[in-house]
Amino acid sequence: MSRIEVGYSPPLHGEVSPPPDKSISHRAMILAGIADGRSHIRNFLNADDPLRTVEAFRQMGIGIEESKTQDSIPRTQSRELIVHGRGLKGLREPEGVIDCGNSGTTMRLLSGVLAGQPFTATLTGDASLRKRPMQRIIRPLTEMGAIMESGPEGRPPLRITGGDLRPISYRSPVASAQVKSAILLAGLYCDGVTSVIEPERSRDHTERMLGSAGVDVRIKGLEVAVRGKAEIRPLDMTIPGDFSSAAFFIVAASIVHGSEILIKDTGVNPTRTGLIDIMAQMGARIELRDVRVVSGEPVADIYVRHSELKGVTVGGDLVVRAIDEFPVLCVAAAIADGVTKITGASELRVKESDRIATIASELRRMGVRVEELEDGIIIEGRRRLRASIIHSHGDHRVAMAMAVAGLRADGVTTIEDTECVNTSFPGFAEMLMGLIK
């Protein structure tokens, strides 16, 4: 069983480049697979989750090769792919079951594509993914005309029989980019306009990428609509660094005395950067430098210095925009002066783990006073944490967040079962330790 050991840290100094964005890597592969022609994707995340999406398209007959310039890329984190797309209707029925591993993004987004195919396919995953409910995509895709069969309570495996779909206007009960993306991708196979209305705006990578690929995408307030039967243009894109991976270093530099770091080439899409806004309210010193646009996505270098944080109360849109950063935000709250209350995060109950429960239990091991809410958490900050043996619960974001917490503990903190970190951030521990001077 792999583990990460972290002790009380001297100041962090230096520069890091986070791994490529996981969310964008999934979406780039999916659109390239159904595009008409050859796509070129640079800086594709070389981690378990997006590679599940790559393998799924190989199973469905899509030719995928690595660029001849591969040697110039740090292979531990990224790949450069050439994808030979065969159009909306060019996929073939896979010979076996598609294994999504631990990747909920692969399962949910691929379901949208499979809903429009003239064949049947089955999606499964590891033990963790098979516990996660899929009703939130089963309901709208069934309404569009797909036949969706699942295990008890809508849990995987999913058996999807696609065919002729009809457009819908779907009012989603949750702000979820995965739900929205599944419906929009299925909408590409409809004759007409398909729309999704969310209670809050979720991350918008799918609609940005669809628009750049020639799809008629319309956004009005909290509603996103696509017109189907479009020809998907091939992609030629470079994927930015993953903000959700950069978040661990943003918090680490903020809570370790004397720290000063620069996080290079990071995506700063405003639907993803709620953590920066929340941390600013807490008193963090974070600057965006050299802001530019790369392949339709805003990118910047993020400069972070240590600061004395204070507790805050946050909810609503801010939390939606920081939903993946919840575990490491809780670590910042554990060090902050005063009480932090976070609400509006109920969907975290059904992630790789129940992230509200797991982060609460592990922070308690480190001496933090925590109260769980149905949709969030209340944390009473303290200056220094208690070293402990921490369980990851098989959740990569919990594992990395607690490694950051260990930087402010009074001894050596051991995070157990950290193999899950490879689903999104191979080399995380080495990069973090490299900043300790």
C-alpha positions in Angstrom: 0.0 0.0 0.0 1.5 3.3 -1.1 1.8 6.2 1.4 2.9 9.9 1.6 4.7 11.1 4.7 4.8 14.9 5.4 6.3 16.8 8.3 6.1 20.4 9.6 7.4 22.4 6.8 10.0 25.2 6.4 9.0 27.9 3.8 8.0 26.7 0.3 9.9 28.4 -2.6 10.1 28.0 -6.3 8.1 27.4 -9.4 5.8 24.5 -10.3 3.7 23.6 -13.3 0.6 21.6 -12.5 -0.4 18.6 -14.6 -2.7 19.1 -17.6 -6.3 19.8 -16.9 -8.2 16.6 -16.3 -11.7 17.9 -17.2 -10.5 19.4 -20.4 -8.5 16.3 -21.3 -11.6 14.1 -21.1 -13.6 16.5 -23.2 -10.9 17.0 -25.8 -10.7 13.2 -26.3 -14.4 12.8 -26.6 -14.9 15.6 -29.1 -11.8 14.5 -31.1 -13.3 11.0 -31.3 -16.6 12.2 -32.9 -15.0 14.9 -35.0 -14.7 14.7 -38.8 -11.0 14.2 -39.3 -7.6 14.4 -37.6 -7.3 16.2 -34.2 -4.1 17.2 -32.5 -4.2 17.4 -28.7 -1.1 18.7 -26.9 -0.5 18.4 -23.1 -3.1 15.7 -22.6 -3.1 14.4 -19.0 -1.2 11.2 -18.6 -3.2 9.9 -15.6 -5.6 7.0 -15.0 -8.9 8.8 -15.4 -8.5 10.5 -18.8 -6.6 7.4 -20.2 -9.8 5.5 -19.5 -11.6 7.8 -21.9 -8.8 7.2 -24.5 -9.1 3.5 -24.2 -12.9 3.6 -24.5 -12.6 5.3 -27.9 -10.0 2.8 -29.0 -12.5 0.1 -28.2 -15.0 1.9 -30.4 -12.7 1.9 -33.4 -11.0 5.3 -33.2 -7.4 5.5 -34.2 -5.3 7.3 -31.5 -1.5 7.7 -31.7 1.1 9.6 -29.9 2.9 12.5 -31.7 6.4 12.0 -33.0 7.4 15.0 -30.7 6.6 12.9 -27.6 10.2 13.1 -26.3 9.9 16.8 -25.7 7.0 16.3 -23.2 7.4 15.2 -19.5 5.8 11.8 -20.0 5.1 11.4 -16.3 2.4 14.1 -16.6 1.4 14.6 -20.3 1.0 13.1 -23.7 0.6 14.5 -27.2 -2.2 12.7 -29.1 -3.2 12.5 -32.7 -6.9 11.3 -32.9 -8.4 10.2 -36.1 -12.1 11.0 -35.6 -14.8 9.4 -37.6 -17.7 11.7 -37.2 -20.9 11.6 -35.0 -21.9 8.2 -36.4 -18.5 6.7 -37.0 -18.1 4.8 -33.7 -18.4 1.0 -33.8 -20.0 -1.2 -31.1 -17.3 -2.2 -28.6 -16.6 -6.0 -28.4 -16.5 -6.0 -24.6 -17.5 -4.0 -21.6 -15.9 -0.5 -21.3 -14.1 -0.2 -18.0 -14.2 3.4 -16.7 -12.0 2.6 -13.7 -12.5 5.3 -11.1 -13.6 8.0 -13.6 -17.1 9.3 -13.1 -16.4 11.8 -15.9 -15.7 9.0 -18.4 -18.9 7.2 -17.5 -21.2 10.2 -17.4 -19.9 12.0 -20.5 -19.5 8.9 -22.6 -23.1 8.0 -21.7 -24.2 11.1 -23.6 -22.3 10.0 -26.7 -23.5 6.4 -26.5 -27.1 7.6 -26.2 -27.0 8.6 -29.8 -25.3 5.5 -31.2 -27.1 2.7 -33.2 -25.7 0.0 -30.9 -25.6 -1.2 -27.3 -22.7 -0.7 -25.0 -22.0 -1.4 -21.3 -20.1 0.8 -19.0 -18.6 -0.3 -15.6 -15.9 0.8 -13.2 -14.1 0.0 -10.1 -15.7 -0.7 -6.7 -15.8 3.0 -5.9 -17.4 4.0 -9.2 -20.0 1.2 -9.0 -21.3 2.8 -5.8 -21.9 6.2 -7.3 -25.5 7.0 -8.4 -26.1 7.7 -12.1 -29.8 8.6 -12.0 -28.9 12.2 -12.7 -27.9 11.3 -16.2 -30.2 8.3 -16.7 -33.3 10.4 -16.2 -32.6 13.0 -19.0 -31.0 10.6 -21.4 -34.0 8.3 -21.1 -36.3 11.3 -21.7 -34.3 11.9 -24.9 -35.0 8.3 -26.1 -32.0 6.2 -25.0 -32.6 2.9 -23.3 -30.7 3.0 -20.0 -30.4 -0.1 -17.8 -28.5 0.0 -14.5 -28.0 -1.7 -11.2 -30.0 -1.0 -8.1 -30.7 2.8 -7.4 -29.2 3.7 -10.7 -25.7 2.5 -9.9 -23.3 1.1 -12.5 -22.9 -0.9 -14.5 -24.8 1.0 -17.2 -26.1 -0.8 -20.3 -27.0 1.8 -22.9 -28.9 1.2 -26.1 -28.8 4.3 -28.3 -30.7 5.4 -31.3 -32.8 8.2 -32.6 -32.9 10.9 -29.9 -35.3 13.8 -29.5 -34.2 17.3 -28.2 -35.3 18.3 -24.7 -35.2 21.4 -22.5 -33.9 20.0 -19.2 -34.0 21.8 -15.9 -31.2 20.2 -13.8 -31.8 19.9 -10.1 -28.1 20.2 -9.5 -25.3 22.4 -10.9 -23.2 19.7 -12.4 -20.9 20.0 -15.4 -21.0 16.2 -15.9 -24.8 16.2 -16.1 -24.8 19.2 -18.4 -22.1 17.8 -20.7 -23.8 14.4 -21.0 -27.1 16.1 -22.2 -25.3 18.5 -24.5 -23.3 15.7 -26.1 -26.5 13.6 -26.6 -28.0 16.8 -28.1 -25.5 16.6 -30.9 -27.4 13.6 -32.2 -30.8 15.3 -32.1 -32.6 17.1 -35.0 -33.2 20.5 -33.2 -32.1 22.4 -30.1 -31.3 20.7 -26.8 -30.9 22.9 -23.7 -29.9 22.6 -20.0 -30.9 25.0 -17.3 -28.9 24.8 -14.0 -29.6 26.3 -10.6 -26.1 27.7 -10.6 -23.6 27.9 -13.5 -21.2 24.9 -13.5 -17.8 24.8 -15.3 -18.2 25.6 -19.0 -15.4 23.7 -20.7 -17.8 21.6 -22.8 -19.7 24.5 -24.3 -16.4 26.4 -25.0 -15.0 23.4 -26.8 -18.2 22.7 -28.7 -18.3 26.3 -29.9 -14.7 26.1 -31.1 -15.5 22.9 -33.0 -18.2 24.6 -35.0 -21.3 23.6 -33.0 -24.1 26.2 -32.7 -23.9 26.9 -28.9 -26.1 29.5 -27.2 -25.8 30.7 -23.6 -28.4 32.8 -21.9 -28.0 33.2 -18.2 -28.1 29.7 -16.6 -29.3 28.1 -19.8 -26.9 26.4 -22.4 -28.3 25.1 -25.7 -26.8 23.3 -28.7 -28.2 22.7 -32.1 -27.7 19.0 -33.2 -26.7 17.3 -36.4 -23.6 19.6 -36.7 -20.3 18.5 -38.2 -17.7 18.5 -35.5 -14.5 20.2 -36.7 -11.2 18.5 -35.7 -9.4 20.0 -32.7 -6.0 21.6 -32.6 -5.4 22.5 -29.0 -3.1 22.8 -26.1 -4.6 21.8 -22.7 -3.7 24.2 -19.8 -2.5 23.2 -16.4 -5.2 21.9 -14.1 -6.5 24.6 -11.6 -7.8 21.8 -9.3 -4.3 20.4 -9.1 -2.8 23.9 -8.6 -5.2 24.4 -5.7 -3.1 22.2 -3.4 -0.1 24.4 -3.9 -2.2 27.6 -3.5 -3.3 26.5 -0.1 0.1 25.0 0.8 1.9 28.3 0.2 -0.8 30.3 1.9 -0.5 28.3 5.2 3.2 27.7 5.5 5.1 30.6 7.0 7.5 32.5 4.7 6.4 30.7 1.6 6.4 32.3 -1.9 5.8 30.3 -5.0 4.8 30.7 -8.7 2.4 28.2 -10.3 2.9 28.3 -14.1 0.6 27.9 -17.0 -2.6 27.2 -15.1 -6.1 27.4 -16.4 -8.1 30.2 -14.7 -11.5 29.6 -16.3 -13.8 31.8 -14.1 -16.2 28.8 -13.6 -13.4 27.0 -11.9 -11.6 29.6 -9.7 -14.0 30.0 -6.8 -11.2 28.9 -4.5 -9.2 32.1 -5.3 -12.2 34.3 -4.5 -12.9 32.4 -1.2 -9.2 32.5 -0.3 -9.1 36.2 -1.0 -12.0 36.7 1.5 -9.9 34.7 4.0 -7.0 37.2 3.5 -4.8 35.2 1.1 -2.3 36.9 -1.1 -2.8 35.5 -4.6 -2.0 37.3 -7.9 -2.7 36.3 -11.5 0.2 37.1 -13.7 0.6 37.0 -17.5 -3.1 36.3 -18.1 -3.7 35.1 -21.7 -6.0 32.8 -23.7 -4.7 29.4 -24.9 -7.0 27.2 -27.1 -10.1 29.2 -26.0 -9.3 28.9 -22.2 -7.9 31.7 -20.0 -4.5 30.8 -18.6 -2.2 32.6 -16.1 0.7 32.2 -13.8 -0.4 32.2 -10.1 1.8 33.9 -7.6 1.1 33.0 -3.9 2.6 34.2 -0.7 2.0 33.1 2.9 -0.7 35.0 4.7 -2.6 34.9 8.0 -6.0 33.5 7.0 -9.3 34.2 8.8 -12.5 32.2 8.9 -15.4 33.0 6.4 -18.9 31.9 5.6 -19.5 30.9 2.0 -22.1 29.1 -0.1 -24.0 29.2 -3.4 -22.2 30.0 -6.6 -18.8 30.4 -4.9 -18.9 26.9 -3.6 -20.1 25.5 -7.0 -17.1 27.2 -8.6 -14.8 25.5 -5.9 -16.5 22.1 -5.7 -13.4 20.0 -6.5 -11.3 22.1 -4.2 -13.5 21.5 -1.2 -11.1 19.2 0.6 -8.1 21.5 0.4 -10.3 24.5 1.2 -11.2 22.7 4.4 -7.5 22.4 5.2 -7.1 26.2 4.7 -10.1 26.7 7.1 -8.4 24.4 9.7 -5.4 26.8 9.9 -7.5 30.0 9.6 -8.2 32.2 12.7 -11.9 31.7 13.6 -14.7 29.7 12.2 -15.4 28.8 8.6 -18.8 27.6 7.4 -19.2 26.1 3.9 -22.6 25.2 2.5 -24.1 24.3 -0.8 -21.8 21.2 -1.4 -24.3 18.3 -1.0 -23.1 16.7 -4.3 -19.9 15.9 -2.5 -21.7 13.1 -0.6 -21.5 11.0 -3.7 -18.0 11.6 -5.1 -15.1 9.1 -4.9 -15.9 9.1 -1.2 -18.4 11.1 0.8 -16.0 14.0 0.8 -17.8 15.9 3.5 -17.7 13.0 5.9 -14.2 11.9 5.0 -12.5 15.3 5.2 -14.3 15.9 8.6 -13.1 12.6 10.0 -9.5 13.1 8.9 -9.3 16.7 10.2 -10.6 15.4 13.5 -7.7 13.0 13.7 -5.5 16.1 13.4 -7.2 17.8 16.4 -9.6 20.1 14.5 -13.1 20.7 15.8 -15.5 20.0 12.9 -19.2 19.9 12.5 -20.8 18.2 9.5 -23.8 19.7 7.8 -26.0 17.9 5.3 -24.6 20.1 2.5 -21.4 21.3 4.0 -19.2 21.8 7.1 -18.2 24.1 10.0 -14.5 24.2 10.9 -12.9 25.9 13.9 -9.4 26.8 12.9 -6.3 26.3 15.0 -2.7 27.5 14.6 -1.1 24.0 14.4 -2.4 20.6 13.7 -1.7 17.3 15.4 0.4 14.8 13.4 -1.6 11.6 12.7 -2.0 8.6 10.5 -4.6 9.6 7.8 -6.7 7.5 5.6 -7.4 8.6 2.0 -10.6 6.6 1.7 -9.5 5.9 -1.9 -10.1 9.6 -2.8 -7.3 11.4 -4.6 -8.4 14.8 -3.5 -8.7 13.9 0.2 -5.2 12.3 0.0 -3.6 15.3 -1.5 -5.4 17.8 0.8 -4.3 15.9 3.9 -0.7 15.9 2.7 -1.0 19.7 2.6 -2.4 19.7 6.1 0.6 17.7 7.2 2.8 20.7 6.4 1.4 22.4 9.5 1.3 19.4 11.9 3.5 18.9 14.9 5.4 15.9 13.6 5.2 13.4 10.8 1.8 12.8 9.2 1.3 9.7 7.2 -1.4 9.5 4.5 -2.1 5.9 3.7 -3.5 4.3 0.5 -2.3 7.1 -1.9 -2.3 5.1 -5.1 -5.5 6.9 -5.9 -3.5 10.1 -6.5 -2.5 8.7 -9.8 -6.0 9.1 -11.2 -5.3 12.9 -11.5 -1.9 13.9 -10.4 1.1 11.5 -10.9 4.1 12.9 -9.2 2.2 15.1 -6.7 4.3 14.2 -3.6 7.6 14.8 -5.5 6.4 18.1 -6.7 5.3 19.2 -3.3 8.5 18.1 -1.6 10.5 19.9 -4.3 9.2 23.2 -3.0 10.6 22.6 0.5 14.0 24.5 0.5 
